[in-house]
């Protein structure tokens, strides 16, 4: 019998209300319990000063590598090599490409891989840089619902888009169809907010402040609103800098919020939303090949059909990860008690998998994330070059996926300089 002991760390498990210094004992890839007896030949790992969490769940990933061009990242680089045990691809596979996603991505990955299937037939090709592929005629309600029904172990929801570019082209038509797929498949719909592509030359006359109220009429309990902290128009904050008053009403109906950090993230917008008392339920990193510097696959286009002036809106000036996004939430004033559930128990509930993942109960599969937890001062910045000072820095040390250890050695993980050095 193989035994691993994570010794002396601060075990934080919101699902069980645990927050204590303890030894976590694991046998044959299964959690035995806290401070359980173990044999002298156990593999004991000193976790003093570390946070020991249920395996972290990234609710917003883009990992359909190669099929989605440079957009899709290697799943294990974003996953276990970054301290994350479960990834949810948002909109990469479609009803047409889901079998390939299962065979070439989910099955070989060491990370647990799940998906919110795209409402569109083509899925997430090249990050939606070709808007003609994302018109209402490019959705098939029945085929997508059938794909969801046939793959319950892999597909946990539907990905759709409520963004200025789409509204200016087609109005509400696409969102209505996506909402219908969600109802027919009895699955949550994950809605992107904020400008996704540049507006067309002759757009419909759309006020971006009308997008959010219009979409809220279509959502159902369990649906997820993404990018509350987006710097682009059409989201939680209107053009006057005010948070939409309807958000509280829709949250009371059981709709959830996912940070969807990415290149959309703005510290200024986040401050406004949080000050309004709106705290997201989950925290997706939204890393992809445009905001995370990796070499593009050979043959992907250098110039796209719908470019923005200068760097496109997907571009990332700042490295980030799921763990650094947690640090950003702490720097904005949220507590560890608020942030840890976002990447563990709340995320598992969003996926309908609260019994299976997101906790460290005895008998659970040993998905565990171990984080360094340092104090000091570091400068964080966003794509608008707004800066905040973090006094607490979380970084991944390693994770266990079903008991197998993976060190956090991904080349994409950010490095932060002390605040004094960064300002010098």
C-alpha atoms as one frame of an Amber mdcrd trajectory, in Angstrom:
protein
   0.000   0.000   0.000   1.384   3.395  -1.046   1.020   6.109   1.602   1.695
   9.833   1.261   1.527  12.257   4.179   1.293  16.012   3.657   2.649  16.984
   7.035   2.059  20.119   9.069   0.345  22.320   6.486  -2.661  24.554   7.004
  -5.485  22.386   5.675  -8.347  24.532   4.368 -11.369  22.600   3.141 -14.544
  24.717   2.890 -16.697  21.672   2.112 -16.024  20.249   5.591 -15.434  23.518
   7.445 -11.811  22.541   8.088  -9.143  25.169   8.698  -6.356  23.803  10.881
  -2.739  22.734  10.912  -2.781  19.007  10.340  -1.283  16.003   8.575  -3.270
  14.889   5.531  -2.860  11.138   4.992  -3.404   9.555   1.573  -3.323   5.853
   0.717  -3.349   4.476  -2.814  -4.548   7.789  -4.219  -7.453   8.087  -1.784
  -7.780  10.490   1.164  -7.634   8.587   4.458  -8.190  11.602   6.688  -6.520
  14.210   8.870  -3.977  13.062  11.450  -4.700   9.424  10.668  -2.064   6.848
  11.670   0.414   5.857   8.975   3.250   3.391   8.535   6.896   4.281   9.013
   7.641   3.763   5.312   5.153   6.464   4.214   6.301   9.236   1.882   6.194
  12.223   4.244   6.266  15.676   2.627   6.873  18.660   4.895   4.156  21.246
   4.160   4.914  23.592   7.053   3.915  27.124   6.086   1.907  25.865   3.087
  -1.798  25.915   2.367  -3.129  22.419   1.714  -6.349  22.700  -0.297  -8.706
  20.383  -2.134  -7.450  20.097  -5.697  -8.046  23.472  -7.322 -10.597  23.732
 -10.132 -10.113  26.265 -12.918 -13.610  26.999 -14.214 -12.428  28.882 -17.310
  -9.684  27.298 -19.405  -8.906  27.133 -23.122  -7.109  23.860 -23.764  -8.342
  22.442 -27.073  -4.754  22.519 -28.206  -4.070  22.697 -31.971  -7.744  22.437
 -32.977  -8.389  25.976 -31.755  -5.170  27.283 -33.295  -2.908  29.302 -31.019
  -5.846  29.845 -28.648  -5.663  26.417 -26.999  -2.952  25.779 -24.413  -1.455
  22.491 -23.237  -3.834  21.191 -20.542  -1.169  19.911 -18.175   0.811  23.144
 -18.382  -2.265  25.083 -17.255  -3.340  22.215 -15.018  -1.200  19.976 -12.842
   2.062  21.763 -13.684   0.434  24.946 -12.342  -0.954  23.314  -9.189  -4.456
  22.872 -10.654  -6.051  19.422 -10.719  -9.241  20.095 -12.738  -9.755  22.264
 -15.823 -13.014  23.281 -17.471 -12.567  24.207 -21.120 -14.961  27.028 -21.966
 -16.279  26.743 -25.489 -13.395  24.977 -27.230 -15.214  21.819 -28.363 -18.556
  21.818 -30.162 -21.039  19.104 -30.983 -18.936  18.430 -34.103 -15.505  18.399
 -32.444 -16.300  16.932 -29.013 -15.146  13.383 -29.880 -11.725  14.775 -30.791
 -11.615  16.754 -27.552 -12.273  13.596 -25.567  -9.750  11.452 -27.455  -6.899
  13.916 -27.935  -7.231  16.204 -24.893  -9.243  14.787 -21.991  -8.103  11.171
 -22.115  -4.307  11.688 -22.389  -4.128  14.602 -19.926  -2.857  14.007 -16.405
  -5.171  16.842 -15.332  -8.880  16.107 -14.982 -10.439  17.791 -18.034 -14.096
  18.791 -18.387 -15.907  21.106 -20.804 -18.683  23.597 -21.265 -19.472  22.816
 -24.890 -19.748  25.696 -27.349 -23.218  26.710 -28.461 -21.692  27.206 -31.920
 -21.089  24.409 -34.414 -17.455  25.401 -34.906 -16.547  25.816 -31.244 -13.695
  28.132 -30.284 -11.744  28.326 -33.530  -8.926  30.882 -33.255 -10.585  32.634
 -30.343 -13.637  33.817 -32.294 -11.576  36.006 -34.609 -13.876  35.143 -37.510
 -17.285  36.472 -36.473 -19.039  35.200 -39.594 -18.728  31.726 -38.039 -20.692
  32.845 -34.980 -23.964  34.009 -36.465 -27.348  32.485 -35.520 -27.294  30.154
 -38.536 -24.172  28.512 -37.079 -25.967  26.989 -34.073 -27.784  23.644 -33.983
 -29.913  23.277 -30.865 -30.785  19.604 -31.254 -27.294  18.450 -32.219 -25.688
  20.297 -29.332 -28.229  19.035 -26.795 -27.680  15.495 -28.106 -23.901  15.838
 -27.692 -24.397  16.985 -24.101 -26.713  14.082 -23.312 -24.277  11.548 -24.806
 -21.263  12.808 -22.821 -22.379  13.457 -19.227 -18.983  12.585 -17.764 -17.244
  15.237 -19.870 -19.743  18.013 -20.637 -20.951  20.052 -17.671 -22.589  23.021
 -19.401 -22.951  25.297 -22.432 -20.718  28.258 -23.374 -22.320  31.309 -25.030
 -21.439  34.947 -25.666 -23.232  38.179 -24.757 -20.841  40.750 -26.144 -21.033
  44.061 -27.935 -19.688  42.742 -31.236 -22.298  39.991 -31.401 -25.177  42.217
 -30.331 -24.235  44.795 -32.943 -24.305  42.116 -35.621 -27.242  39.910 -34.666
 -28.953  41.327 -31.620 -30.358  38.766 -29.158 -30.778  35.913 -31.634 -27.664
  33.924 -30.707 -28.220  34.291 -26.964 -31.820  33.133 -27.285 -30.686  30.005
 -29.118 -27.959  29.305 -26.556 -30.465  29.695 -23.720 -32.722  27.201 -25.498
 -29.860  24.685 -25.693 -29.352  25.098 -21.949 -33.023  24.480 -21.217 -33.277
  21.502 -23.573 -30.138  19.870 -22.186 -30.940  20.891 -18.572 -27.428  22.288
 -18.241 -26.056  25.612 -17.009 -25.181  28.224 -19.616 -21.935  30.135 -19.097
 -22.269  33.630 -20.582 -19.303  35.745 -21.624 -19.885  39.489 -21.080 -17.848
  42.311 -22.569 -16.656  43.151 -26.073 -15.386  39.994 -27.756 -14.407  41.362
 -31.151 -14.333  44.798 -32.797 -17.684  46.191 -33.857 -18.692  45.922 -37.533
 -18.461  48.935 -39.834 -22.240  49.289 -40.057 -23.481  48.028 -36.700 -26.981
  47.830 -35.390 -27.723  50.735 -33.100 -26.964  49.015 -29.790 -26.393  50.771
 -26.492 -23.908  48.532 -24.612 -25.699  49.310 -21.362 -28.780  47.467 -22.651
 -26.938  44.181 -23.161 -26.797  43.136 -19.538 -30.513  43.774 -18.730 -31.564
  42.046 -21.975 -29.558  38.908 -21.254 -30.776  38.674 -17.666 -34.293  38.051
 -18.957 -33.081  34.750 -20.445 -30.984  33.238 -17.665 -32.156  30.478 -15.361
 -30.980  29.271 -11.921 -27.544  27.686 -12.186 -26.475  29.716 -15.218 -23.149
  31.538 -14.878 -22.343  35.166 -15.725 -18.660  35.553 -16.615 -16.234  38.467
 -16.532 -17.816  40.700 -13.874 -14.542  42.655 -13.792 -14.191  43.123 -17.558
 -12.711  46.344 -18.863 -14.828  46.081 -22.035 -18.337  47.555 -22.516 -21.526
  45.574 -22.062 -20.770  44.039 -18.664 -21.591  44.522 -14.998 -20.524  48.198
 -14.961 -22.229  50.688 -17.281 -20.631  53.485 -19.285 -21.202  55.871 -16.367
 -19.128  53.679 -14.060 -22.121  52.369 -12.117 -22.899  48.739 -11.336 -26.166
  47.578 -12.897 -28.874  47.497 -10.243 -30.422  44.319 -11.639 -27.493  42.104
 -10.672 -28.686  41.558  -7.125 -32.130  40.450  -8.369 -30.724  37.860 -10.750
 -28.340  36.508  -8.107 -31.298  36.043  -5.793 -32.746  33.739  -8.462 -29.751
  31.394  -8.248 -27.574  32.669 -11.087 -23.834  32.455 -10.355 -20.811  34.630
 -11.207 -17.393  33.472 -12.428 -14.458  35.903 -12.420 -13.066  34.707 -15.764
  -9.872  36.678 -15.089  -8.045  36.712 -18.419  -7.039  39.829 -20.321 -10.487
  41.283 -19.578  -9.637  41.774 -15.921  -9.555  45.341 -14.535  -8.650  46.249
 -10.955 -10.731  49.439 -11.230 -13.863  47.607 -12.369 -13.299  44.877  -9.791
 -13.168  47.488  -7.054 -16.516  48.947  -8.156 -18.235  45.567  -8.337 -16.873
  44.368  -4.998 -17.740  47.686  -3.333 -21.311  47.106  -4.494 -21.312  43.926
  -2.396 -21.138  41.534  -5.355 -18.677  38.695  -4.712 -18.144  36.092  -7.467
 -18.848  32.440  -6.727 -16.015  30.951  -8.761 -12.642  31.992 -10.128 -11.590
  30.931 -13.611  -8.185  32.022 -14.899  -9.160  32.317 -18.606  -5.648  31.627
 -19.881  -5.265  31.148 -23.621  -2.649  31.462 -26.322  -3.164  35.192 -26.858
  -2.808  36.346 -23.242  -0.251  33.686 -22.293   3.017  33.871 -24.176   3.687
  30.545 -25.835   4.903  29.789 -29.338   1.938  29.506 -31.753   1.545  26.238
 -33.667   3.065  26.432 -37.170   0.585  27.545 -39.788  -1.749  29.605 -37.618
  -2.654  32.948 -39.206  -0.515  35.996 -38.476  -3.223  38.435 -39.566  -6.880
  37.960 -38.741  -9.921  39.074 -40.663 -11.280  41.366 -37.957  -8.327  43.030
 -36.234  -8.386  45.845 -33.722  -6.049  48.796 -33.954  -2.754  47.904 -32.279
  -2.733  44.908 -29.959  -5.994  42.999 -30.097  -8.275  42.857 -27.079  -7.279
  39.276 -26.279  -3.623  40.214 -25.906  -2.045  39.912 -22.481   0.548  42.319
 -21.151   0.759  40.594 -17.770   1.391  36.965 -16.881  -1.144  35.345 -14.586
  -2.430  31.968 -13.446  -5.261  30.629 -11.317  -3.151  31.016  -8.178  -2.068
  34.563  -9.018  -5.732  35.390  -9.674  -6.385  34.248  -6.095  -3.659  36.650
  -4.957  -5.406  39.455  -6.872  -8.669  38.697  -5.080  -6.900  38.861  -1.717
  -5.245  42.157  -2.699  -8.700  43.548  -3.491  -9.797  42.850   0.063 -11.466
  39.449  -0.113 -10.539  36.991   2.621  -9.019  33.541   2.250 -12.350  32.156
   3.474 -14.001  33.817   0.468 -11.368  32.944  -2.123 -10.646  29.257  -1.426
 -14.258  28.128  -2.054 -14.120  29.857  -5.454 -11.547  27.303  -6.651 -12.779
  24.293  -4.649 -16.269  23.679  -3.238 -18.110  26.402  -5.186 -16.480  25.325
  -8.435 -17.399  21.691  -7.790 -21.010  22.723  -7.143 -21.091  24.725 -10.387
 -20.119  21.521 -12.219 -22.663  19.377 -10.386 -19.757  17.389  -8.911 -19.766
  18.429  -5.245 -19.768  14.788  -4.150 -16.769  13.903  -6.297 -14.259  16.768
  -6.234 -13.541  20.000  -4.375 -13.189  18.421  -0.917 -10.834  16.322   1.228
 -13.325  14.014   2.905 -12.118  10.503   3.762 -12.646   8.310   0.723 -12.257
  11.150  -1.778  -9.889  10.884  -4.735  -6.672  12.539  -3.567  -6.756  15.699
  -5.646  -4.803  18.178  -3.506  -3.190  21.561  -4.222  -0.321  22.748  -2.023
   0.431  26.480  -2.142   3.200  28.655  -0.775   1.734  31.443   1.376   4.092
  34.401   1.814   3.809  37.842   3.411   5.452  41.012   2.108   4.657  43.570
  -0.562   4.345  42.900  -4.275   3.028  45.054  -7.104   0.241  43.557  -9.208
  -0.970  45.163 -12.420  -3.609  44.539 -15.060  -3.751  45.048 -18.825  -4.653
  48.708 -18.318  -1.511  49.082 -16.169  -3.577  49.774 -13.063  -1.616  48.616
 -10.028  -2.379  47.365  -6.557  -0.087  46.243  -3.762  -0.455  42.695  -2.503
   0.650  41.945   1.034   0.012  38.236   0.654   1.335  36.136  -2.197   0.077
  32.666  -3.082   2.114  30.539  -5.459   1.703  26.861  -6.361   4.245  24.424
  -4.938   2.868  21.100  -6.179  -0.354  19.164  -6.491  -1.500  15.585  -6.198
  -3.811  14.318  -8.896  -5.350  11.027  -7.729  -2.354  10.775  -5.410   0.299
  11.328  -8.112   2.597  14.266  -7.454   3.235  17.031  -9.997   5.552  19.917
  -9.187   4.460  23.418 -10.209   7.068  23.958 -12.904   4.986  25.417 -15.753
   7.009  28.004 -17.715   3.952  30.253 -17.887   3.689  30.797 -14.129   4.146
  34.496 -13.263   6.986  35.862 -11.163   6.329  38.952  -9.051   8.967  41.419
  -7.887   8.735  43.020  -4.434   6.811  46.302  -4.561   9.895  48.403  -3.743
  11.896  46.877  -6.590   8.998  47.123  -9.028   8.595  50.854  -8.416  12.323
  51.657  -8.557
